[in-house]
Amino acid sequence: MEPLVTPEWLAANAGAPDLRIADATYHVSLAGEAVRDAAAEFTTGHIPGAVFMDLAGFSDTASPLPSTMPGPAQFASRMGKLGLGDGTRIVLYDDAAHRTAARAWVMLRAFGFTDVALLDGGLGAWTAAGLPLETGAVAPRPRHATPRDTGAGLRDLTQMRAIVADGSEQVVDARSAARFTGDEADPRPGIAPGHMPGARNLPYGRLLNPDGTWKRGDALAAAFADAGVDLDRQLAMTCGSGITASVLAFGAHLLGREAAVYDGSWTEWGGLADTPKATGAAA
């Protein structure tokens, strides 16, 4: 299965016995953003056969940070209850401003589930293609899910301190330019403005076409190059809480590169007094 599939491909293959479809819509609901209920939206209309992944339920409840990755037991329990278990291929989609299916993709790969794809353009592309929606709640058939890895493709605070100190990996920040430079205050209280010293800024929306589909090939590579990102270096992606950093990681994957995601991202880094911080444009 290719990492990016079209609505037409998904409609043609949805009946395959090993294929599962998951709605990974999650609304971050930062200050100034409209409040939306992803679970309610799912019951109103979703791709036939899909289950609602509820990324909030996959987040580590013991962490003070938002949206951090779950432990293996929590991950396996949630996946199993949704029927997203061993021996399945999984197609993820969303209808979220922050392209949260990419976050689910990073999470599944972190636990060794690699036969996973995104629906290009998400739910919007599905409906634009004139394909039907299903309504109502879904009762998945449980299936055992075995984490085959833990933390693959992720970076933690200790690792990021070393990376910023020695420049061993190129840090790429998916937040808006105003938040990166510090011209705009962080939407989360108590978080400093600015970015990690040495980071490049590539707002995640630059990887997407106006219709929400992914840029490909030269156009996608140009988005990275225009931000000063060297795709031949090891990459560590960051953002506000690890969600849109996952968009950058998936974009790099489409270009044949593997990038890590800093799970705590700026909410962790910017909330600490002893982490180095920079403001202004990328140096």
Residue frames relative to the residue before (quaternion, step in Angstrom):
aa qw qx qy qz dx dy dz
M 1.0000 0.0000 0.0000 0.0000 0.00 0.00 0.00
E 0.4422 -0.6864 0.5149 0.2613 3.57 -0.91 0.92
P 0.5788 -0.6155 0.3930 0.3627 3.63 -1.08 0.53
L 0.7560 0.2269 -0.1385 0.5981 3.58 1.25 -0.40
V 0.0536 -0.8140 0.5784 -0.0060 3.59 -0.68 1.08
T 0.4626 -0.6807 0.5018 0.2663 3.55 -1.19 0.61
P 0.6435 -0.4990 0.3917 0.4284 3.59 -1.21 0.28
E 0.6420 0.5332 -0.3270 0.4434 3.58 0.99 -0.79
W 0.6368 0.5136 -0.3252 0.4743 3.58 1.02 -0.80
L 0.6770 0.4997 -0.3018 0.4482 3.56 0.87 -0.95
A 0.6433 0.5204 -0.3281 0.4557 3.59 0.96 -0.81
A 0.6878 0.4900 -0.2793 0.4569 3.57 1.03 -0.81
N 0.7738 0.3626 -0.1694 0.4910 3.58 1.11 -0.69
A 0.4052 0.7591 -0.4485 0.2416 3.60 1.26 -0.12
G 0.6909 0.4965 -0.2874 0.4400 3.61 1.09 -0.58
A 0.4224 0.7057 -0.4762 0.3110 3.61 1.23 -0.01
P 0.5275 -0.6909 0.3864 0.3084 3.63 -0.76 0.98
D 0.7304 0.4148 -0.2479 0.4827 3.60 1.12 -0.53
L 0.5917 0.5963 -0.3638 0.4024 3.60 1.23 -0.06
R 0.0712 -0.7781 0.6238 0.0200 3.56 -0.97 0.92
I 0.2037 -0.7618 0.6061 0.1037 3.56 -1.12 0.73
A 0.0317 -0.8153 0.5778 -0.0203 3.57 -0.83 0.98
D 0.3153 -0.7141 0.6006 0.1727 3.53 -0.98 0.97
A 0.0773 -0.8263 0.5579 -0.0096 3.57 -0.44 1.27
T 0.2328 0.7896 -0.5295 0.2050 3.57 1.08 0.71
Y 0.0911 0.7626 -0.6343 0.0883 3.54 -0.94 0.98
H 0.2045 -0.7854 0.5750 0.1029 3.58 -0.78 1.00
V 0.3973 -0.7587 0.4717 0.2100 3.54 -0.49 1.26
S 0.1340 -0.8423 0.5083 0.1191 3.59 1.09 -0.75
L 0.1370 0.7781 -0.5886 0.1713 3.53 0.68 1.14
A 0.6926 -0.4562 0.3400 0.4434 3.57 -1.27 0.29
G 0.7920 0.2879 -0.2305 0.4865 3.55 -0.89 0.97
E 0.6357 0.5080 -0.3372 0.4735 3.59 1.24 -0.21
A 0.5641 -0.6017 0.4463 0.3472 3.54 -1.14 0.67
V 0.4190 -0.6915 0.5301 0.2555 3.56 -1.05 0.79
R 0.0284 0.7936 -0.6044 0.0637 3.56 -0.77 1.09
D 0.3047 -0.7418 0.5775 0.1533 3.55 -1.18 0.70
A 0.3076 -0.7998 0.4874 0.1677 3.57 -0.16 1.31
A 0.6461 0.5228 -0.3315 0.4465 3.60 0.96 -0.79
A 0.6606 0.4974 -0.3067 0.4714 3.58 0.96 -0.84
E 0.6348 0.5264 -0.3234 0.4640 3.56 1.03 -0.79
F 0.6151 0.5523 -0.3461 0.4437 3.58 1.05 -0.72
T 0.6877 0.4694 -0.2984 0.4666 3.59 0.86 -0.87
T 0.6125 0.5554 -0.3448 0.4444 3.58 1.15 -0.56
G 0.7816 -0.2292 0.1557 0.5589 3.57 1.06 -0.71
H 0.1399 0.7820 -0.5945 0.1248 3.56 -0.75 1.08
I 0.6475 -0.4973 0.3905 0.4254 3.56 -1.26 0.25
P 0.5412 -0.6443 0.4193 0.3407 3.62 -0.79 0.93
G 0.8046 0.2621 -0.2245 0.4833 3.53 -0.93 1.00
A 0.5381 0.6441 -0.4015 0.3666 3.58 1.24 -0.19
V 0.2518 -0.7020 0.6368 0.1958 3.52 -1.35 0.39
F 0.4393 -0.6773 0.5193 0.2803 3.56 -1.19 0.55
M 0.3414 -0.7989 0.4641 0.1725 3.54 -0.48 1.23
D 0.1414 -0.8265 0.5301 0.1259 3.62 1.08 -0.66
L 0.1402 -0.8393 0.5223 0.0560 3.57 0.36 1.26
A 0.5596 0.5919 -0.4020 0.4182 3.59 1.11 -0.50
G 0.6751 0.4978 -0.2860 0.4633 3.57 1.06 -0.72
F 0.6442 0.4987 -0.3175 0.4853 3.57 1.25 -0.29
S 0.5509 0.6301 -0.3947 0.3791 3.60 1.22 -0.29
D 0.5522 -0.6229 0.4499 0.3234 3.57 -1.09 0.78
T 0.3168 -0.7929 0.4935 0.1655 3.56 -0.36 1.24
A 0.6402 0.5316 -0.3288 0.4465 3.61 1.19 -0.38
S 0.6164 0.5639 -0.3452 0.4277 3.58 1.22 -0.28
P 0.4183 -0.6997 0.5127 0.2693 3.59 -1.00 0.74
L 0.6171 0.5543 -0.3325 0.4486 3.57 1.29 -0.22
P 0.5091 -0.6585 0.4503 0.3230 3.61 -1.08 0.57
S 0.8825 0.1604 -0.0857 0.4338 3.55 -1.23 0.62
T 0.3595 0.7415 -0.5090 0.2487 3.62 1.09 0.42
M 0.6349 -0.5747 0.3728 0.3571 3.54 -1.19 0.64
P 0.4692 -0.6705 0.4916 0.2977 3.61 -1.06 0.69
G 0.5517 -0.5531 0.4876 0.3899 3.53 -1.34 0.08
P 0.7154 -0.4709 0.2969 0.4224 3.61 -1.24 0.30
A 0.6679 0.5069 -0.3203 0.4410 3.60 0.92 -0.85
Q 0.6576 0.4963 -0.3091 0.4751 3.58 0.94 -0.87
F 0.6407 0.5293 -0.3200 0.4550 3.57 0.97 -0.87
A 0.6877 0.4888 -0.2889 0.4524 3.58 0.81 -1.02
S 0.6481 0.5233 -0.3221 0.4499 3.59 0.96 -0.82
R 0.6840 0.4855 -0.2847 0.4641 3.57 0.85 -0.96
M 0.6592 0.5083 -0.3066 0.4616 3.56 0.91 -0.92
G 0.6722 0.5204 -0.3023 0.4312 3.56 0.87 -0.97
K 0.6629 0.5131 -0.3053 0.4517 3.57 0.96 -0.85
L 0.6863 0.4666 -0.2719 0.4872 3.56 1.18 -0.58
G 0.4877 -0.6699 0.4306 0.3577 3.58 1.26 -0.15
L 0.5105 0.6280 -0.4226 0.4079 3.57 1.27 0.31
G 0.2655 0.8330 -0.4396 0.2058 3.51 0.76 1.07
D 0.8110 -0.2648 0.2126 0.4764 3.48 -1.35 -0.41
G 0.8240 0.2692 -0.1984 0.4573 3.53 -1.14 0.70
T 0.6127 0.5428 -0.3631 0.4451 3.57 1.18 0.37
R 0.3116 -0.6581 0.6423 0.2393 3.49 -1.37 0.42
I 0.1617 -0.8177 0.5510 0.0410 3.55 -0.88 0.94
V 0.1225 -0.7550 0.6407 0.0664 3.55 -0.97 0.96
L 0.1804 -0.7959 0.5758 0.0501 3.54 -0.77 1.13
Y 0.0465 0.7766 -0.6282 0.0011 3.55 -1.14 0.62
D 0.0972 -0.7869 0.6024 0.0925 3.56 -1.28 0.17
D 0.2290 -0.7141 0.6344 0.1878 3.50 -1.41 0.03
A 0.4330 0.7178 -0.4135 0.3554 3.55 1.04 0.90
A 0.5829 -0.6046 0.4226 0.3407 3.55 -1.11 0.72
H 0.7447 0.4076 -0.2192 0.4808 3.59 1.05 -0.72
R 0.4503 -0.7332 0.4296 0.2741 3.61 1.24 0.43
T 0.0808 0.8834 -0.4567 0.0674 3.52 0.94 1.00
A 0.4754 0.6431 -0.4622 0.3830 3.61 1.19 -0.12
A 0.6065 0.5529 -0.3557 0.4471 3.59 1.10 -0.63
R 0.6163 0.5327 -0.3457 0.4657 3.59 1.08 -0.68
A 0.6464 0.4994 -0.3212 0.4792 3.59 0.97 -0.81
W 0.6108 0.5531 -0.3403 0.4530 3.59 1.04 -0.75
V 0.6595 0.4927 -0.3068 0.4776 3.60 0.91 -0.89
M 0.6573 0.5203 -0.3151 0.4450 3.59 0.92 -0.88
L 0.6694 0.4958 -0.3142 0.4553 3.59 0.84 -0.92
R 0.6648 0.4937 -0.3025 0.4720 3.58 0.95 -0.82
A 0.6020 0.5723 -0.3584 0.4261 3.59 1.10 -0.65
F 0.7405 0.3538 -0.2033 0.5341 3.57 1.20 -0.55
G 0.6728 -0.5640 0.2799 0.3884 3.57 1.18 0.51
F 0.5251 0.5862 -0.4346 0.4378 3.60 1.25 0.24
T 0.0074 -0.8668 0.4955 -0.0551 3.56 -0.05 1.31
D 0.6173 0.5182 -0.3661 0.4651 3.63 1.18 -0.25
V 0.3628 0.7271 -0.4608 0.3569 3.51 0.69 1.25
A 0.0699 -0.7987 0.5975 0.0097 3.57 -0.97 0.89
L 0.3468 -0.6836 0.5912 0.2508 3.53 -1.36 0.24
L 0.4234 -0.6514 0.5633 0.2812 3.53 -1.19 0.61
D 0.4001 -0.7410 0.4858 0.2343 3.58 -0.52 1.16
G 0.8187 0.1878 -0.1684 0.5158 3.56 -0.64 1.14
G 0.3902 -0.7706 0.4418 0.2423 3.57 1.29 -0.04
L 0.8142 -0.2443 0.1873 0.4923 3.53 -1.25 -0.49
G 0.6062 0.5779 -0.3538 0.4164 3.58 1.06 -0.70
A 0.6624 0.4916 -0.3050 0.4761 3.57 1.00 -0.81
W 0.6105 0.5568 -0.3423 0.4474 3.58 1.07 -0.74
T 0.7104 0.4342 -0.2653 0.4863 3.59 0.81 -0.96
A 0.6204 0.5449 -0.3469 0.4447 3.61 1.05 -0.70
A 0.6564 0.4979 -0.3000 0.4809 3.57 1.18 -0.57
G 0.5132 -0.6755 0.3982 0.3491 3.58 1.29 0.04
L 0.4350 0.7044 -0.4522 0.3318 3.56 1.22 0.43
P 0.5544 -0.6744 0.3820 0.3033 3.59 -1.01 0.76
L 0.2989 -0.7069 0.6094 0.1991 3.50 -1.36 0.36
E 0.3034 -0.7075 0.6110 0.1847 3.51 -1.34 0.46
T 0.2189 -0.7857 0.5641 0.1290 3.58 -1.04 0.65
G 0.6727 0.5156 -0.3652 0.3850 3.53 -1.32 0.26
A 0.6255 -0.5279 0.4234 0.3884 3.51 -1.36 0.16
V 0.2815 -0.7466 0.5833 0.1524 3.56 -1.28 0.46
A 0.1826 -0.7600 0.6142 0.1085 3.59 -1.03 0.82
P 0.2322 -0.8152 0.5129 0.1359 3.61 -0.05 1.24
R 0.4128 -0.6493 0.5675 0.2932 3.53 -1.27 0.41
P 0.4188 -0.7383 0.4588 0.2627 3.64 -0.47 1.13
R 0.0214 -0.7708 0.6365 -0.0150 3.52 -1.22 0.64
H 0.5220 -0.6571 0.4374 0.3231 3.58 -0.87 0.92
A 0.1012 -0.7847 0.6109 0.0282 3.56 -0.97 0.93
T 0.1265 -0.8145 0.5659 0.0205 3.58 -0.67 1.14
P 0.3177 -0.7290 0.5679 0.2123 3.63 -0.54 1.06
R 0.1809 -0.8156 0.5444 0.0751 3.57 -0.64 1.10
D 0.7525 0.1550 -0.1144 0.6298 3.54 1.33 0.03
T 0.1600 -0.7744 0.5985 0.1281 3.57 -1.23 0.23
G 0.8603 0.0961 -0.0905 0.4925 3.54 -0.66 1.12
A 0.3391 0.7452 -0.5151 0.2535 3.61 1.15 0.31
G 0.8373 0.1879 -0.1476 0.4919 3.56 -0.90 0.91
L 0.6114 0.5236 -0.3631 0.4694 3.58 1.21 0.40
R 0.1919 -0.7406 0.6281 0.1421 3.54 -1.30 0.42
D 0.2332 -0.7628 0.5865 0.1407 3.56 -1.12 0.73
L 0.7623 -0.3931 0.2564 0.4457 3.55 -1.32 0.06
T 0.6563 0.5143 -0.3241 0.4470 3.60 0.86 -0.90
Q 0.6649 0.4952 -0.3031 0.4700 3.57 0.93 -0.86
M 0.6746 0.4982 -0.3042 0.4518 3.57 0.94 -0.85
R 0.5838 0.5531 -0.3807 0.4564 3.60 1.06 -0.59
A 0.6774 0.4876 -0.2914 0.4674 3.57 0.92 -0.90
I 0.6473 0.5311 -0.3178 0.4450 3.58 0.98 -0.86
V 0.6685 0.4828 -0.3010 0.4790 3.58 0.92 -0.88
A 0.6622 0.5202 -0.3066 0.4436 3.60 1.02 -0.75
D 0.8244 0.2559 -0.1199 0.4904 3.59 0.84 -0.93
G 0.4257 -0.7364 0.4489 0.2738 3.60 1.22 -0.07
S 0.3147 0.7967 -0.4725 0.2073 3.58 1.20 0.42
E 0.7665 0.1572 -0.1221 0.6107 3.59 1.24 -0.39
Q 0.4464 -0.6737 0.5128 0.2895 3.56 -1.14 0.60
V 0.2568 -0.7713 0.5686 0.1260 3.56 -0.68 1.13
V 0.0521 -0.7937 0.6059 -0.0124 3.57 -0.83 1.04
D 0.2213 -0.8069 0.5447 0.0566 3.55 -0.70 1.20
A 0.3096 -0.7999 0.4964 0.1339 3.58 -0.67 1.15
R 0.5020 0.6762 -0.4270 0.3293 3.63 1.21 -0.11
S 0.6746 -0.4736 0.3667 0.4315 3.56 -1.29 0.18
A 0.6431 -0.5310 0.3830 0.3971 3.57 -1.23 0.47
A 0.6578 0.5267 -0.3217 0.4318 3.60 0.95 -0.82
R 0.6657 0.4670 -0.3070 0.4945 3.59 1.01 -0.71
F 0.6212 0.5479 -0.3357 0.4485 3.58 1.04 -0.75
T 0.7280 0.4297 -0.2540 0.4700 3.59 0.80 -0.96
G 0.4755 -0.6622 0.4481 0.3669 3.57 1.15 -0.53
D 0.4336 0.6960 -0.4654 0.3331 3.59 1.26 0.14
E 0.7373 0.2829 -0.1781 0.5870 3.57 1.24 -0.48
A 0.4847 -0.6727 0.4757 0.2936 3.58 -0.88 0.93
D 0.5436 -0.5951 0.4683 0.3620 3.56 -1.13 0.57
P 0.4877 -0.6930 0.4396 0.2978 3.62 -0.90 0.82
R 0.6625 0.4679 -0.3142 0.4934 3.59 1.21 -0.27
P 0.5009 -0.6801 0.4421 0.3019 3.61 -0.76 0.98
G 0.8229 0.2790 -0.1975 0.4539 3.54 -1.11 0.73
I 0.5965 0.5514 -0.3660 0.4541 3.60 1.26 0.09
A 0.4512 -0.7090 0.4756 0.2598 3.58 -0.77 1.05
P 0.4839 -0.6366 0.4993 0.3337 3.60 -1.18 0.40
G 0.6283 0.5883 -0.3824 0.3360 3.55 -1.30 0.17
H 0.4055 -0.7006 0.5433 0.2224 3.54 -1.29 -0.44
M 0.6416 -0.5018 0.4061 0.4143 3.55 -1.32 0.10
P 0.5339 -0.6303 0.4457 0.3449 3.61 -0.87 0.83
G 0.8008 0.2769 -0.2226 0.4822 3.55 -0.93 0.93
A 0.5215 0.6554 -0.4160 0.3543 3.61 1.23 -0.20
R 0.3141 -0.6842 0.6189 0.2241 3.53 -1.32 0.46
N 0.3203 -0.7569 0.5413 0.1775 3.58 -1.15 0.57
L 0.0963 0.7694 -0.6226 0.1057 3.55 -0.72 1.15
P 0.2521 -0.7805 0.5517 0.1517 3.62 -0.02 1.23
Y 0.5543 -0.6921 0.3514 0.3004 3.54 -0.70 1.15
G 0.6031 0.5960 -0.3566 0.3922 3.59 1.08 -0.64
R 0.5845 0.6008 -0.3693 0.4014 3.58 1.18 -0.42
L 0.6210 0.5334 -0.3506 0.4549 3.60 1.24 -0.17
L 0.6963 0.4729 -0.2422 0.4826 3.56 1.31 -0.19
N 0.4761 -0.6328 0.5347 0.2949 3.53 -1.27 0.54
P 0.6877 -0.4903 0.3244 0.4259 3.62 -1.19 0.33
D 0.6985 0.4570 -0.2822 0.4728 3.62 1.10 -0.58
G 0.6169 -0.5914 0.3321 0.3992 3.59 1.27 0.20
T 0.5352 0.5903 -0.4263 0.4283 3.58 1.24 0.00
W 0.5798 -0.6112 0.4245 0.3319 3.54 -1.25 0.44
K 0.4544 -0.6036 0.5729 0.3178 3.52 -1.18 0.63
R 0.1588 -0.7887 0.5888 0.0776 3.55 -1.14 0.59
G 0.8482 0.2422 -0.1297 0.4527 3.54 -1.35 0.25
D 0.8594 -0.0576 0.0593 0.5046 3.54 -0.97 -0.96
A 0.6408 0.5304 -0.3378 0.4404 3.60 0.99 -0.76
L 0.6605 0.4887 -0.3024 0.4832 3.58 1.00 -0.78
A 0.6512 0.5107 -0.3125 0.4662 3.58 0.93 -0.87
A 0.6353 0.5424 -0.3299 0.4397 3.58 1.05 -0.75
A 0.6015 0.5605 -0.3625 0.4389 3.58 1.06 -0.66
F 0.6623 0.4768 -0.2983 0.4950 3.58 1.00 -0.80
A 0.6728 0.5099 -0.3041 0.4415 3.58 0.86 -0.95
D 0.6530 0.5263 -0.3187 0.4417 3.59 0.96 -0.83
A 0.6795 0.4562 -0.2832 0.5000 3.58 1.19 -0.48
G 0.5392 -0.6463 0.3908 0.3726 3.58 1.27 0.07
V 0.4420 0.6917 -0.4527 0.3483 3.57 1.23 0.46
D 0.2435 -0.7521 0.6002 0.1218 3.55 -0.88 1.02
L 0.2919 -0.8048 0.4944 0.1504 3.57 -0.27 1.26
D 0.6127 0.5487 -0.3625 0.4384 3.58 1.21 -0.16
R 0.6001 0.5173 -0.3668 0.4876 3.58 1.29 0.01
Q 0.5645 -0.5347 0.4828 0.4029 3.54 -1.30 0.27
L 0.2098 -0.8155 0.5355 0.0642 3.55 -0.83 1.04
A 0.0895 -0.7513 0.6515 0.0550 3.56 -1.15 0.77
M 0.1849 -0.8191 0.5391 0.0652 3.56 -0.42 1.25
T 0.0230 -0.7915 0.6105 -0.0178 3.55 -1.06 0.84
C 0.0288 -0.7737 0.6325 0.0239 3.58 -1.28 0.26
G 0.7646 -0.3005 0.2316 0.5211 3.59 -0.89 -0.87
S 0.8285 -0.0049 0.0489 0.5579 3.58 0.89 -0.95
G 0.6793 -0.5041 0.2919 0.4463 3.61 1.19 0.31
I 0.5517 0.6343 -0.3959 0.3694 3.60 1.23 -0.10
T 0.7692 0.3255 -0.2183 0.5047 3.62 0.60 -1.01
A 0.4896 0.6098 -0.4447 0.4366 3.60 1.23 -0.17
S 0.6189 0.5541 -0.3299 0.4485 3.56 1.14 -0.68
V 0.5753 0.5627 -0.3730 0.4617 3.59 1.16 -0.56
L 0.6619 0.4928 -0.3060 0.4747 3.58 0.92 -0.86
A 0.6413 0.5265 -0.3278 0.4518 3.59 0.98 -0.80
F 0.6600 0.4886 -0.3128 0.4774 3.58 0.98 -0.80
G 0.6232 0.5398 -0.3370 0.4546 3.58 1.03 -0.74
A 0.6413 0.5038 -0.3197 0.4824 3.58 0.99 -0.80
H 0.6241 0.5477 -0.3312 0.4481 3.57 1.04 -0.80
L 0.6342 0.5317 -0.3310 0.4534 3.59 1.00 -0.75
L 0.7019 0.4229 -0.2515 0.5150 3.56 1.23 -0.50
G 0.6099 -0.6029 0.3363 0.3892 3.56 1.25 0.32
R 0.5997 0.5276 -0.3717 0.4731 3.59 1.24 0.37
E 0.2780 -0.7363 0.5897 0.1810 3.54 -1.19 0.58
A 0.0685 -0.8042 0.5903 -0.0085 3.56 -0.79 1.05
A 0.3888 -0.7021 0.5478 0.2363 3.54 -1.15 0.67
V 0.2833 -0.7346 0.5924 0.1710 3.57 -1.27 0.44
Y 0.3402 -0.7088 0.5829 0.2054 3.55 -0.94 0.96
D 0.3749 -0.7916 0.4397 0.1989 3.53 -0.27 1.31
G 0.7151 0.4400 -0.2701 0.4712 3.62 0.87 -0.83
S 0.1116 -0.8529 0.4952 0.1220 3.55 1.24 -0.68
W 0.8273 -0.2850 0.1466 0.4614 3.57 -1.25 -0.33
T 0.5562 0.5935 -0.4145 0.4081 3.62 1.07 -0.46
E 0.6813 0.4387 -0.2822 0.5135 3.57 1.03 -0.74
W 0.7070 0.4837 -0.2735 0.4376 3.57 0.70 -1.12
G 0.7314 0.4399 -0.2371 0.4641 3.55 0.84 -1.00
G 0.6528 0.5196 -0.3116 0.4546 3.57 1.23 -0.28
L 0.6365 0.5177 -0.3241 0.4709 3.58 1.28 -0.08
A 0.4835 -0.6941 0.4580 0.2734 3.56 -1.01 0.80
D 0.7584 0.4356 -0.2078 0.4381 3.59 1.07 -0.71
T 0.5398 0.5989 -0.4258 0.4107 3.61 1.20 0.24
P 0.4673 -0.6768 0.4787 0.3073 3.63 -0.91 0.80
K 0.0785 -0.7977 0.5978 -0.0060 3.54 -1.02 0.87
A 0.1469 -0.7727 0.6129 0.0754 3.53 -1.17 0.67
T 0.1686 -0.7491 0.6267 0.1328 3.56 -1.24 0.46
G 0.6391 0.4994 -0.3966 0.4299 3.55 -1.27 0.30
A 0.7256 -0.4176 0.3185 0.4445 3.53 -1.36 -0.09
A 0.6583 -0.4905 0.3837 0.4228 3.56 -1.27 0.36
A 0.4302 -0.7162 0.4922 0.2446 3.55 -0.90 0.95
